[in-house]
Amino acid sequence: MKFSMLLATLNRNEYVIQSVKYLQLQTYQNFEIIIVDQSDNIHNELKLLDNRINYIHIEKKGLSHARNIGLKYVTGDYVCLVDDDGFYKDPETLKKIFNFLKNKNITVCCGNIYDEKENRIKGSAKDKKVTFRTSLLYSQSPSMVIETNFIKEKRFDENLGIGSKYGSTEESEIVLAALSQKKLCIYTNCFTINHPLPTSSDYSVEKWVSYSRGFGAAMKKCKVKYSKFWAYYLLLKSTIRRLGAYLVIHRIKNKAALTNDIEGLKALWHAYKEYKV
């Protein structure tokens, strides 16, 4: 089994080099590295690091666009989405993924995310089959591994994700598409990727609005293409959660968080209404 490590980056050259160095320490070495750079050309530095690197420099910005460019060069059996600030720090990571995937018909799997600085982990203690109900909870981009034939045919929606008008949920939409085709999607506790975990204080109102727009757009697409019922369910669940947060925050008078919730909720529904599928 060959893995294609797909890394799209923008202005994080130092992190990219560090990420490649961690990949070189993996005990399982049957992989290629595809780097799509939207910033400075660092080809010469990377070329000296590893001859398995396929380096592509592009001018157009956008995470989903960069990943789609990278998919053209993929030759592995599975694509690992590597964030430019995420690291396969455990040298057994790829071997663990290989052992988990072999002899199984899995289309998408995701693992734990560990924030070393904050000593905080996001995930679950047990392996779980991902469903429409849990699709957003377990769609963790830095740990996502996708079967190559599926993602090459599906591709990323370039209207979704960082750098686009609808700034999130591009990876969750991939899971929704897989589930709609009755593909097997699994969250597994067998591997962990090192990656910063955001807190509520990390989100400006602009970023929160952008992320909320991404969610609204993805739910519109889910309604039209995948499942009307689950689109409504996830929209209602998010709305109730945000309104509940609003009531709590209103009582403690946290104005910044209050603004985020209200503006985010408005952006979510506006994006849902306007997004064209």
RACOR-V145717 format. One record per helix or strand of 2 or more residues. SS is the DSSP state (hx for helix, st for strand). FROM is the first residue (numbers start at 1). LEN is the number of residues. Records with the same first field share a line. If there is no record, write none. Layout:
BEGIN
SS=FROM-LEN / FROM-LEN
END
This chain:
BEGIN
st=3-7 / 31-7 / 53-5 / 78-6 / 86-2 / 108-8 / 120-3 / 128-2 / 145-3 / 185-11
hx=13-12 / 43-7 / 63-9 / 93-9 / 141-3 / 148-7 / 170-11 / 200-3 / 205-22 / 228-25 / 255-20
END
